[in-house]
């Protein structure tokens, strides 16, 4: 494996991720939900450096720590153009581009829906994807800016990644997502996963990362066409997303 990943909880329900290229020692953070917590983790890791910030989208719990970390570590800030709504970027990237640091290559995937410029980062060699707020364990992001059609296409592009791909989502929402899944999907695999999720959270264990295979089998948003009849796949997704928006469980 060419990279090491340190995952740690920040804020009320975010995860932060430090990614280290083993060959060069270069270190990146995926998003900046809490600058102080990320800086502490850099020091605790023994890695002693932060070379890159890789933003997925512009929301403050993903890019709000950019300036403070830049001031402290002098790191290069990379992300979609929309991040410049709240913070300057050193390099603007969009879907289809690639990023390299050391021996690590990340492909930039366009994943609009949650926001219009949302992107994800995928390392094919390491079989990992950092998906921000597009795909969650048993869930997906709200449509704050994009359409159901856009989000469905984005989810399908992630679902097309190899099944073994480990998916690093930005929030610990899985228990509430599982409760919603049980309300719309009677599949035995969904029930079994929900029970495992509830047990893990009772033990204080994270449910992230997940995998593409597990999401395809148990995520109601990816399974939407099988849950809603007489609708196109994007329409079915839109109906399931609307149901989740109003879910009180």
C-alpha positions as CSV (number, residue, x, y, z in Angstrom):
1,X,0.0,0.0,0.0
2,X,1.5,3.4,-1.0
3,X,-0.4,5.5,1.5
4,X,-1.2,5.6,5.2
5,X,-4.5,7.0,6.4
6,X,-5.3,8.4,9.8
7,X,-9.0,8.9,10.4
8,X,-10.3,10.8,13.4
9,X,-13.6,12.4,14.6
10,X,-13.9,16.2,14.7
11,X,-16.7,18.7,15.4
12,X,-20.0,17.0,16.2
13,X,-20.1,14.3,13.6
14,X,-17.4,14.9,11.0
15,X,-14.4,12.8,10.2
16,X,-11.0,14.2,9.2
17,X,-8.4,12.3,7.2
18,X,-4.7,12.6,7.0
19,X,-3.1,10.8,4.0
20,X,0.7,10.1,3.9
21,X,2.6,8.9,0.8
22,X,4.9,6.3,2.3
23,X,7.6,6.8,-0.3
24,X,8.1,10.6,-0.1
25,X,6.6,11.3,3.4
26,X,4.3,14.0,1.9
27,X,1.1,14.5,3.8
28,X,-2.3,15.7,2.7
29,X,-5.5,16.4,4.6
30,X,-8.8,15.7,2.9
31,X,-10.9,18.8,3.8
32,X,-10.4,21.0,6.8
33,X,-13.3,20.7,9.2
34,X,-11.3,21.6,12.3
35,X,-7.9,23.3,11.8
36,X,-6.8,22.9,15.4
37,X,-7.7,19.2,15.6
38,X,-6.0,18.5,12.3
39,X,-2.8,20.3,13.4
40,X,-2.8,18.3,16.7
41,X,-3.2,15.0,14.7
42,X,-0.3,16.0,12.4
43,X,1.9,16.4,15.5
44,X,0.5,13.2,17.2
45,X,1.2,11.2,14.0
46,X,4.9,12.0,14.1
47,X,4.7,12.9,10.5
48,X,5.5,16.5,11.4
49,X,4.3,18.1,8.2
50,X,1.2,19.0,6.1
51,X,1.9,19.6,2.4
52,X,-1.5,19.6,0.8
53,X,-5.2,20.4,1.6
54,X,-7.5,18.6,-0.8
55,X,-11.0,20.1,-0.6
56,X,-14.1,18.2,-1.8
57,X,-16.5,21.2,-1.7
58,X,-17.0,24.7,-0.3
59,X,-19.0,24.1,2.9
60,X,-17.4,25.6,6.0
61,X,-17.2,22.2,7.7
62,X,-15.0,21.1,4.8
63,X,-13.0,24.2,3.9
64,X,-13.3,26.4,7.0
65,X,-9.9,25.5,8.3
66,X,-8.0,26.2,5.1
67,X,-6.5,29.6,6.1
68,X,-5.4,28.5,9.5
69,X,-3.6,25.4,8.3
70,X,-2.0,27.3,5.4
71,X,-0.7,29.8,7.8
72,X,0.7,27.1,10.1
73,X,2.2,24.6,7.6
74,X,2.5,26.5,4.3
75,X,0.6,23.8,2.6
76,X,-0.8,24.0,-1.0
77,X,-4.6,24.2,-1.1
78,X,-6.3,22.3,-3.9
79,X,-10.0,22.0,-4.7
80,X,-12.9,22.8,-6.9
81,X,-13.4,26.4,-7.9
82,X,-16.4,26.8,-5.7
83,X,-14.2,26.7,-2.6
84,X,-13.1,30.2,-3.5
85,X,-16.5,31.3,-2.2
86,X,-14.9,31.1,1.3
87,X,-11.2,30.6,0.9
88,X,-8.4,31.1,-1.7
89,X,-7.1,28.1,-3.6
90,X,-3.6,27.6,-4.9
91,X,-4.8,25.1,-7.5
92,X,-8.2,24.7,-9.0
93,X,-9.1,21.2,-10.1
94,X,-12.1,19.6,-11.8
95,X,-13.4,16.2,-12.7
96,X,-11.1,14.2,-15.0
97,X,-7.8,15.7,-13.7
98,X,-5.2,13.8,-11.6
99,X,-3.2,14.9,-8.6
100,X,0.2,13.4,-7.7
101,X,2.1,13.6,-4.5
102,X,5.1,11.3,-4.1
103,X,4.1,7.9,-5.5
104,X,0.4,8.5,-4.9
105,X,-1.9,9.4,-7.8
106,X,-5.5,10.6,-7.1
107,X,-8.1,10.9,-9.8
108,X,-10.5,13.8,-9.4
109,X,-14.1,12.6,-9.9
110,X,-16.9,15.1,-10.6
111,X,-19.7,14.4,-8.1
112,X,-22.2,17.3,-8.2
113,X,-25.5,17.2,-6.3
114,X,-24.8,18.1,-2.7
115,X,-23.1,21.2,-4.2
116,X,-22.6,22.0,-7.9
117,X,-18.8,21.7,-7.9
118,X,-18.4,18.8,-5.5
119,X,-15.6,16.4,-6.3
120,X,-14.2,13.2,-4.9
121,X,-10.6,11.8,-4.9
122,X,-9.9,8.2,-5.9
123,X,-6.7,6.3,-5.7
124,X,-7.1,3.3,-7.9
125,X,-3.7,1.8,-6.8
126,X,-4.7,2.0,-3.1
127,X,-8.4,1.2,-3.7
128,X,-9.6,4.1,-1.7
129,X,-12.0,7.0,-2.4
130,X,-12.6,10.2,-0.4
131,X,-16.1,11.2,-1.2
132,X,-16.9,14.2,1.0
133,X,-20.7,14.5,1.3
134,X,-21.8,12.7,-1.9
135,X,-22.0,9.1,-0.6
136,X,-22.4,8.2,3.0
137,X,-22.5,4.7,4.6
138,X,-26.1,3.7,4.0
139,X,-26.8,7.3,2.8
140,X,-26.0,10.2,0.6
141,X,-25.8,14.0,0.9
142,X,-28.7,16.4,0.7
143,X,-29.4,18.2,-2.5
144,X,-28.5,21.7,-1.4
145,X,-27.5,22.9,-4.9
146,X,-27.9,20.2,-7.4
147,X,-30.7,18.1,-8.8
148,X,-31.7,14.5,-8.3
149,X,-30.5,13.7,-11.8
150,X,-27.1,15.2,-11.0
151,X,-26.8,13.3,-7.7
152,X,-27.9,10.0,-9.2
153,X,-25.3,10.3,-11.9
154,X,-22.7,11.1,-9.3
155,X,-23.7,8.1,-7.2
156,X,-23.6,5.9,-10.2
157,X,-20.1,7.0,-11.0
158,X,-19.0,6.1,-7.5
159,X,-20.9,2.8,-7.7
160,X,-18.9,2.0,-10.8
161,X,-15.6,1.9,-8.9
162,X,-14.3,-1.5,-8.0
163,X,-16.3,-3.3,-5.3
164,X,-13.3,-3.5,-2.9
165,X,-12.8,0.3,-2.9
166,X,-12.8,1.6,0.6
167,X,-15.0,4.7,0.8
168,X,-14.1,7.4,3.3
169,X,-17.2,9.5,3.9
170,X,-17.0,12.8,5.8
171,X,-19.7,12.2,8.5
172,X,-20.8,9.6,11.0
173,X,-24.4,9.5,10.0
174,X,-24.8,5.8,9.6
175,X,-27.1,5.0,12.5
176,X,-29.7,7.5,11.4
177,X,-29.2,6.4,7.8
178,X,-29.8,2.8,8.8
179,X,-33.0,3.7,10.6
180,X,-34.3,5.3,7.4
181,X,-33.1,2.3,5.3
182,X,-35.2,0.0,7.5
183,X,-38.3,2.1,6.9
184,X,-38.1,1.8,3.1
185,X,-36.2,-1.5,2.4
186,X,-37.1,-4.9,3.8
187,X,-34.1,-6.6,2.3
188,X,-32.4,-9.1,4.7
189,X,-28.9,-7.7,4.0
190,X,-30.1,-4.2,4.9
191,X,-31.6,-5.5,8.2
192,X,-28.4,-7.3,9.0
193,X,-26.2,-4.3,8.3
194,X,-28.4,-2.0,10.3
195,X,-28.1,-4.3,13.3
196,X,-24.3,-4.4,12.9
197,X,-24.2,-0.6,12.6
198,X,-26.3,-0.1,15.8
199,X,-24.0,-2.5,17.7
200,X,-20.9,-0.8,16.4
201,X,-22.1,2.7,17.5
202,X,-23.1,1.3,20.9
203,X,-19.5,0.3,21.3
204,X,-18.3,3.7,20.1
205,X,-16.8,2.3,17.0
206,X,-16.8,4.2,13.6
207,X,-18.8,2.9,10.7
208,X,-16.4,4.6,8.2
209,X,-14.8,3.5,5.9
210,X,-17.3,1.5,4.1
211,X,-16.9,-0.3,0.7
212,X,-18.5,0.1,-2.7
213,X,-19.8,-3.5,-2.6
214,X,-21.4,-2.9,0.8
215,X,-23.1,0.3,-0.3
216,X,-24.5,-1.3,-3.5
217,X,-26.0,-4.1,-1.4
218,X,-27.5,-2.0,1.4
219,X,-27.6,1.7,0.6
220,X,-31.3,2.7,-0.1
221,X,-30.2,5.5,-2.4
222,X,-28.2,3.2,-4.6
223,X,-31.0,0.7,-4.4
224,X,-33.7,3.2,-5.2
225,X,-34.8,1.8,-8.6
226,X,-35.6,-1.5,-6.8
227,X,-37.6,0.4,-4.1
228,X,-39.7,2.7,-6.3
229,X,-41.7,1.2,-9.2
230,X,-42.9,3.0,-12.3
231,X,-40.1,5.6,-12.3
232,X,-36.8,6.2,-14.0
233,X,-33.8,5.5,-11.8
234,X,-33.2,9.2,-11.2
235,X,-36.8,9.8,-10.4
236,X,-36.7,6.8,-8.0
237,X,-33.7,8.2,-6.3
238,X,-35.3,11.6,-6.0
239,X,-38.3,10.1,-4.3
240,X,-36.2,8.2,-1.8
241,X,-34.1,11.4,-1.2
242,X,-37.3,13.4,-0.5
243,X,-38.5,10.7,1.9
244,X,-35.3,10.9,3.8
245,X,-35.5,14.7,4.0
246,X,-38.8,14.3,5.8
247,X,-37.9,11.3,7.9
248,X,-38.1,11.8,11.7
249,X,-36.9,8.4,12.9
